[in-house]
């Protein structure tokens, strides 16, 4: 399985990344339903993702904070938040630190994060499933200060309900592998037995997700 970091509407490069693999999961901020505000193209949707190339294989995505949640919900290749596939669980959404400079309905949405009741429900699901692999757009709360200390957002770190929910999941059960994007730089670090991999923009990593192969990879 190929995992791909944030795309941010750079669909030509994304098409190249999915061309030669049978399946992929993009970790959010693909750029679905993201609209311009101001200038000659005001209100126009940016270029659409390569839908035909996505459905020709098995190329899917979770939503990020820079994806329109309503448009994602109608997209056949969007993985619903809280989906469990085998022993892998997938959850999208995150908080936008720059939301004050964005425009609601164009490039920011109030439901960019799941609600607290929705997150609490997924914590219960997680506790039952106890997945071996977590795939999310953002990371758990305890990892955020580490990310903020070495990334370009070091001065903008804030606690969020999404990260807090992920931290609660981590307290219940530590998966072998946790993949995420959102932070725009690479990290591959084992903490207390869990391997955390953050993929930078348009970075990809191929990981076999069946039991035996995953053990060898980690």
C-alpha positions as CSV (number, residue, x, y, z in Angstrom):
1,X,0.0,0.0,0.0
2,X,1.3,3.4,-0.9
3,X,0.7,6.2,1.7
4,X,0.9,9.8,0.4
5,X,1.3,13.0,2.3
6,X,-0.6,16.3,1.8
7,X,-1.2,17.2,-1.9
8,X,-2.7,20.7,-1.6
9,X,-4.2,20.6,-5.1
10,X,-1.0,19.6,-6.8
11,X,-2.8,17.0,-8.8
12,X,-0.4,16.5,-11.6
13,X,2.3,15.3,-9.1
14,X,-0.3,13.2,-7.3
15,X,-1.3,11.5,-10.5
16,X,2.4,10.5,-11.0
17,X,2.5,9.1,-7.5
18,X,-0.5,6.8,-8.0
19,X,0.3,5.8,-11.6
20,X,2.5,2.7,-11.0
21,X,0.9,1.3,-7.8
22,X,-2.3,-0.7,-7.5
23,X,-3.5,1.0,-4.3
24,X,-2.9,4.1,-2.2
25,X,-4.2,6.1,0.7
26,X,-3.6,9.8,0.8
27,X,-3.4,11.3,4.3
28,X,-5.6,14.4,3.9
29,X,-5.4,17.9,2.4
30,X,-5.8,16.4,-1.1
31,X,-7.5,19.7,-2.0
32,X,-11.0,18.4,-2.7
33,X,-13.6,21.2,-2.9
34,X,-11.0,23.9,-2.0
35,X,-12.0,27.2,-3.5
36,X,-10.3,30.5,-4.3
37,X,-11.5,33.7,-2.8
38,X,-10.6,37.0,-4.4
39,X,-9.2,37.8,-7.9
40,X,-10.5,36.8,-11.3
41,X,-11.3,33.2,-10.3
42,X,-13.3,34.1,-7.2
43,X,-15.6,31.3,-6.2
44,X,-14.3,28.8,-8.7
45,X,-13.2,25.3,-7.6
46,X,-9.5,24.6,-8.1
47,X,-8.6,21.8,-10.5
48,X,-10.4,18.5,-9.6
49,X,-8.4,15.5,-8.5
50,X,-7.7,12.9,-11.2
51,X,-10.9,11.0,-10.5
52,X,-10.6,8.5,-13.4
53,X,-7.0,7.6,-12.4
54,X,-8.1,7.2,-8.8
55,X,-11.0,4.8,-9.6
56,X,-8.9,2.9,-12.2
57,X,-6.9,1.6,-9.3
58,X,-7.7,1.6,-5.7
59,X,-6.6,5.2,-4.8
60,X,-8.4,6.7,-1.9
61,X,-8.0,9.5,0.7
62,X,-9.0,10.6,4.1
63,X,-10.1,14.3,4.5
64,X,-7.8,16.9,5.9
65,X,-8.6,20.4,7.2
66,X,-8.1,21.8,3.7
67,X,-10.7,19.6,2.1
68,X,-14.4,20.6,1.9
69,X,-16.1,18.0,4.2
70,X,-19.4,18.2,2.3
71,X,-17.7,17.5,-1.1
72,X,-15.6,14.8,0.5
73,X,-18.7,13.0,1.7
74,X,-19.9,12.8,-1.9
75,X,-16.6,11.6,-3.3
76,X,-16.5,7.9,-4.0
77,X,-12.8,7.6,-3.1
78,X,-13.0,9.4,0.3
79,X,-12.7,7.1,3.2
80,X,-15.3,7.8,5.9
81,X,-13.9,8.9,9.2
82,X,-13.7,6.0,11.6
83,X,-13.5,3.3,8.9
84,X,-11.9,0.1,10.0
85,X,-10.3,-2.2,7.5
86,X,-8.9,-5.3,9.0
87,X,-6.7,-4.1,11.8
88,X,-6.3,-0.6,10.3
89,X,-8.4,2.4,11.4
90,X,-8.7,5.7,9.5
91,X,-9.8,9.1,10.7
92,X,-9.6,12.5,8.9
93,X,-10.0,16.1,9.9
94,X,-7.8,18.6,11.8
95,X,-7.7,22.1,13.1
96,X,-6.5,25.0,10.9
97,X,-4.0,27.3,12.7
98,X,-4.5,29.9,10.0
99,X,-8.3,29.9,9.9
100,X,-8.4,33.6,10.8
101,X,-6.9,34.4,7.4
102,X,-9.3,32.1,5.5
103,X,-12.8,32.5,4.2
104,X,-15.6,30.2,5.4
105,X,-17.1,28.2,2.6
106,X,-14.1,28.8,0.3
107,X,-11.0,27.5,2.0
108,X,-12.1,26.9,5.6
109,X,-15.1,25.0,7.1
110,X,-16.4,25.0,10.7
111,X,-16.7,21.2,10.6
112,X,-13.0,20.7,9.6
113,X,-12.8,18.6,12.8
114,X,-15.2,16.0,13.9
115,X,-17.4,17.1,16.8
116,X,-16.6,16.0,20.3
117,X,-19.5,13.4,20.4
118,X,-18.3,12.0,17.1
119,X,-14.7,11.7,18.4
120,X,-15.9,10.1,21.6
121,X,-17.8,7.5,19.6
122,X,-14.7,6.8,17.6
123,X,-12.6,6.4,20.8
124,X,-15.1,3.7,21.8
125,X,-14.7,2.0,18.4
126,X,-10.9,2.2,18.7
127,X,-11.1,0.6,22.2
128,X,-13.0,-2.3,20.7
129,X,-11.0,-2.7,17.6
130,X,-7.5,-2.0,19.0
131,X,-6.0,-1.5,15.6
132,X,-2.5,-2.3,14.7
133,X,-2.3,0.6,12.2
134,X,-3.7,4.1,12.6
135,X,-4.0,6.4,9.6
136,X,-5.0,10.0,10.5
137,X,-4.5,13.5,9.1
138,X,-3.1,14.9,12.4
139,X,-1.2,13.3,15.3
140,X,-1.9,12.6,19.0
141,X,-1.7,15.4,21.5
142,X,1.5,14.1,23.1
143,X,3.4,14.1,19.8
144,X,2.3,17.6,18.8
145,X,4.9,19.5,20.9
146,X,7.6,17.3,19.4
147,X,6.3,18.2,15.9
148,X,6.0,21.9,16.8
149,X,9.5,22.0,18.2
150,X,11.1,20.9,14.9
151,X,8.6,22.2,12.4
152,X,7.8,25.6,10.9
153,X,4.6,25.9,13.1
154,X,6.6,25.9,16.3
155,X,5.1,29.2,17.5
156,X,1.5,28.3,16.6
157,X,1.0,25.1,18.5
158,X,-2.4,24.8,20.1
159,X,-4.2,21.9,21.7
160,X,-7.2,20.5,19.7
161,X,-10.0,18.1,20.4
162,X,-8.9,15.9,17.5
163,X,-5.4,15.5,19.0
164,X,-6.8,15.0,22.4
165,X,-9.1,12.2,21.1
166,X,-6.2,10.6,19.5
167,X,-4.2,10.8,22.7
168,X,-7.1,9.1,24.5
169,X,-6.9,6.3,21.9
170,X,-3.1,6.0,22.4
171,X,-3.7,5.7,26.2
172,X,-6.1,2.8,25.6
173,X,-3.9,1.0,23.2
174,X,-0.6,1.6,21.4
175,X,-0.7,0.5,17.7
176,X,2.4,-0.7,16.0
177,X,2.2,2.0,13.4
178,X,0.7,5.5,13.3
179,X,0.7,7.4,9.9
180,X,-0.2,11.0,9.5
181,X,0.4,14.2,7.5
182,X,-0.7,17.8,8.2
183,X,2.7,19.1,9.5
184,X,4.4,19.4,6.2
185,X,7.7,17.7,7.1
186,X,9.0,14.2,7.5
187,X,9.3,12.2,10.8
188,X,9.9,8.6,11.4
189,X,10.3,7.9,15.2
190,X,9.5,5.0,17.5
191,X,8.0,6.2,20.8
192,X,7.1,3.7,23.5
193,X,6.8,0.9,21.0
194,X,4.7,2.8,18.4
195,X,6.3,3.9,15.1
196,X,5.1,7.3,14.1
197,X,5.5,8.3,10.5
198,X,4.7,11.8,9.3
199,X,4.7,12.3,5.6
200,X,5.6,15.7,4.1
201,X,3.8,17.3,1.2
202,X,3.8,14.8,-1.7
203,X,6.0,12.4,0.2
204,X,5.1,8.7,-0.2
205,X,6.0,5.5,1.6
206,X,5.1,2.0,0.5
207,X,4.2,-0.3,3.4
208,X,2.7,-3.8,3.2
209,X,-0.1,-3.9,5.6
210,X,-0.5,-7.6,6.1
211,X,0.7,-9.1,9.4
212,X,3.9,-10.7,8.4
213,X,5.1,-7.9,6.1
214,X,4.3,-5.2,8.6
215,X,6.3,-6.9,11.3
216,X,9.4,-7.0,8.9
217,X,8.8,-3.4,7.9
218,X,8.7,-2.1,11.5
